[in-house]
């Protein structure tokens, strides 16, 4: 007798509807092969309007120069220059002096930023002494041209080495006697357009051409609508070795003057730089000299030339010493305009943001006059101060 479980199994095996009685399913056909296709890449997105960091966050800095000193004019203690800015001496052909006491030599506020991929802007506001605000420089530069930089605005012209350098970048507290005598206290600093072109030479060679308003009072200032000033400067820098280089420059300027004639100005400058290696890398030597000559015709016709020469030696990264010699009165060395000066200076710079200068100077002036001075200067910078001519 079969058990109920056995009967159930036999019934299930004989059931035609049972899955066990169905034939195995046929295999599905493989999909047809398709030829290889080149990958399809998405098109680049449409360019979007970019916001450049400099548009919202320009580099802003402030540089300050404080001075304190004593001045002797023919052995007599000079009164203070209350305006702060260097003033005219009591004697002809002398350099600007600060008198006796405490002064603010200059405050300089600089704002710089990239305008867009094509232009860079730089504004420098100066407060000479403690009075007034003036635009020392304010310009935009076109940077997208090959091997060429175009500058538009108020510019410290590229005449020689001293003129383009800002006050806090000088080795000495004051600028040269010949620079003051020919270019004036503000130097060649005018509104114009210049183009600096890097020439295709094996060494660094740059040619700068400029047109400005011709408003320098000592040289041009004709008052004519077309009385422009024209300037050219050719700079060449050659590496003599790994440690040393030399820079040679030629400068020329011309323009109508207020005497109905033309003033022509020429200059030659040479700068030698050398530094050590290893632990002596900060023992650098810099020798810089510049010769200038002016020829003015028309009313007040005159010729005047002169030179200066500076020598700087760094004892370490924080301490350096130097000096400057000035001569005014070339080529004839006329007694009425002949002046000489000798300056000694020591500098201590604890960081790149501050420096102390101590300068002693003696001037030999026409008529046997002398000016002696000793001046201490504190130079400080706050903020991001972009590099410029040094």
MOLIN-V388123 format. One line per field, one symbol per residue. ss: DSSP state (h for helix, s for strand, l for the rest). Layout:
ss: ???
//
This chain:
ss: lllhhhhhhhhhhhllllhhhlllllllllllllllllllllllllllllllhhhhllsssssssssssssssllsslllllllllslllllllllslllssssssssssssssllllsssssssssslllllssssssssslllllsssssssssllllllllllhhhlllllllhhhhhhhlllllsssssssssslllllsssssssssllllllllslllllllsssssssssssllllssssssssssssssllllssssssssssssslllhhhllllsssssssssssslllllsssssssssssssllllssssssssssssllllllllsssssssssssssllssssssssssslhhhlsssssssssssssslllllll
//
